[in-house]
């Protein structure tokens, strides 16, 4: 790719955990790119054209062609810009393992978080337990390693960090008693989160946390007002 | 891998559309493997050990190591046995596109089908329309091509075929009036389904359709009996 004029644009939203995954991946790989902030209540024509099926951020537009869905953007970035650091492991078995956990995170973490913090009258029955169960699986998968794939920050770290950040801020905004449980039962994830936050790629895409908590407060109000 | 003694076992269930994806992938690549049929009402110790998180088929056990989740199995098979036919396109953009549609199929097709055919008193409101909307997107993505990626059967075809087969058999078993709509509005998918069925890899993993309809009838009764 060296020497070629590349146009890399990311349609993003400042506190979207999905967009954050894509931003960290681009920064880790050192791919120069432009971030275009979307207004989610009045989506741009560009977003609607580039992601007509889901109409969601993030969308990576590479030389005019769109790639949608955050996990697929991360894989694409790793496949197109093949230089180090490699985000996914090169061994097929380790790749499958990383994809397995990323898939579990995508399917379970955020949707369960929703049923803990965005439900009128408090968490749905069993939701806190279900979330803790998934987080404990991830705590155990991390084990004594610095990052999920070993000594190096990679695909699974950047796939999980934005959700974990949200979970911690959700609890700080809407207290359900989970903070104490998380701190007591997930010491390894807590240490990992702090390590991740020291990385330049992560801190560069980190939203202002006060602003995020305000956003969470407003979003919750809006979601709860429409619940029966 | 030539010369090495490979042990490839697939934990399967005879009519599982997820297992069928893995079986077609193995057959397309010509990877010798053993199929072990699971009893889903009394899962084997091997299945519970190999897939402790989801406890579901299919699981590919390659030289003793498990790979879970059907789409991840297909990618793994394509990455380990790198000979032709290649199931995923080699171009990163086309790979991202194939993964995008496979992801949409995984997320929307089967779950929506559930709310059409497995609901007491008939389809949930809007479920038939939602399913048709997704199927029409796929009809349009197929367009005039023989297969989703062009002239060659590949990843997206084997990711979608088992679900489409199920949908057609669900409607033949539990009539909701969708058969006429499907035949009228999805002529390209119908032609594609027939083309897929002629392939050896597909016909070898095709369940007995009479038996499948019996299974659907029993499964529906069981699901409906537990609904409020």
Interface residues (C-beta under 8 A of the other chain):
Chain A: X53 X62 X65 X67 X68 X69 X72 X73 X75 X76 X79 X80 X92 X93 X95 X96 X99 X100 X103 X104 X137
Chain B: X53 X62 X65 X67 X68 X69 X72 X73 X75 X76 X79 X80 X92 X93 X95 X96 X99 X100 X103 X104 X137
